[in-house]
């Protein structure tokens, strides 16, 4: 069994700026557990614990639904949180530009996983990039200011494929490893 999810990952420009924000946040905001830079992603569909064979069989279904999509660009919006601002469960950035297309992609991925026999999500999908998770019972102040000053707002990246990741939880943070990717093969719009 593996703990798995389907996601898109930001490019190096986003990861590099995040490293700086993480370094500062680790020193200033003790109530947050920061995501490892190499593990940044936008989750399209969390699968949970799945059989490895089933995870590999899912590839064809996901490839079929993402192939018609053209590669597209998304941009980070403002800082956001799940939970109360003073005691967030998670903090990060909403997806601003490209959110509609990303939602369509997530919807197709969700439909493909359901048809393949995976249980659906209990909560609605939200386009976001999680940067840190709140520690239980911990109050955190200053996270919005830190993220707003990070230079990440407005930064964009191209969505060119959907990747199935395995996730191993550890005291230092979850470590994600790609298993397979399904490319968006639609013809990109030509630049104007």
Order of alpha helices (4+ residues) and beta strands (2+ residues): beta-alpha-beta-beta-alpha-beta-beta-alpha-beta-alpha-beta-beta-beta
